[in-house]
Amino acid sequence: MSSVLVTGGCGFIGSTFIRWLLEDDPEARIVNFDKLTYAGNLENLAAVAEADRYEFRLGDIADRERVDGLLEEFEIDAIVNFAAESHVDRSILDSTPFIQTNIVGTQVLIDAARAAGTGRFVQVSTDEVYGSLGATGAFTEQTPLAPNSPYAASKTAADLLVRAAVHTHGFPGVVTRCSNNYGPYQFPEKLIPLFISNALDHQSLPVYGDGENVRDWIHVDDHCRGIAAVLRQGEPGDIYNFGGRAEMSNIGLTRRLLELLDRPESLIRFVPDRPGHDQRYAIDCSRAETQLGWKPTVSFDEGLAATVEWYLQNSDWVERVRSGTYREYYRQQYGERLGDE
């Protein structure tokens, strides 16, 4: 049985990956290590909480002693690092937590994995490390790194720490980079769930600038299948891009959501643009398709409609997250007080 440490496993993508891997691989044992900051929601994993092959541990990836103990206790074979501060707007307000978790925490994981002889390390990154594209072209794994926000800079630094460990120590590290994820259980401050929630409440939808910034969207299930493929067969030292081949402007996406929700476009409210806002992202994922046999399978039209339907059917989950009462689940399950955020 393989033993996988998933850091940040209570977040949107991490929890999806855990649920997916437990179902896909009957031999996998997963240890979920999460600090449970604002976006970490144990309730996302309620369906697997009692599974024999799943364990949750509370803690910080920057805590070397804690990480060492987990690697020894569970005889970890592989680490998949989702743990990160990930919201660009928050990084603009205060980059300090991003430096601590995304950079220092990644280096602690690398050092602990090296000391323990862990056989595989997957660093889950973002296309934002590449910066911004013009009207044409797409990011490849060879695109120069040019981060334009504190968040993107912190993820770039983490990627380079993995690269340095590979080249200096022969570390078995692999990096994945993806376009914008969407799907169920996404924290409501991100664009799609935020706009769904606001539209349902007849509140305005704040669109940055003129709304013509373009993003490539990938369904979270497709992304998690890609990460699993890298975990199983990715080459140490390599980078793999994952995208949905679904480019859309922010204003186009906003109008699509309003149409699906039967809400008027009068809810759109243009707000001053985000500082340093990247104009366009697009991912060339041909390497993953060729080398891993992976490809996106969820079309954006189908995936977006299904996502909207999920939020309509799970309004109670949304309200618990928006009000903060979702954090009570941890207290009820584990009888411990959450640490300060």
Secondary structure, DSSP 8 states (H G I E B T S, - for coil): --EEEEETTTSHHHHHHHHHHHHH-TT-EEEEEE---TT--GGGGGGGTT-TTEEEEE--TT-HHHHHHHHHHTT--EEEE------HHHHHH--HHHIIIIIIIHHHHHHHHHHHT-SEEEEEEEGGGG----SS--B-TTS-----SHHHHHHHHHHHHHHHHHHHH---EEEEEE-EEESTT--TTSHHHHHHHHHHTT--EEEETTS--EEEEEEHHHHHHHHHHHHHH--TT-EEEE--S-EEEHHHHHHHHHHHHT--GGGEEEE---TT---B--B--HHHHHHH-----S-HHHHHHHHHHHHHHTHHHHHHHHHTGGGHHHHHHH-------
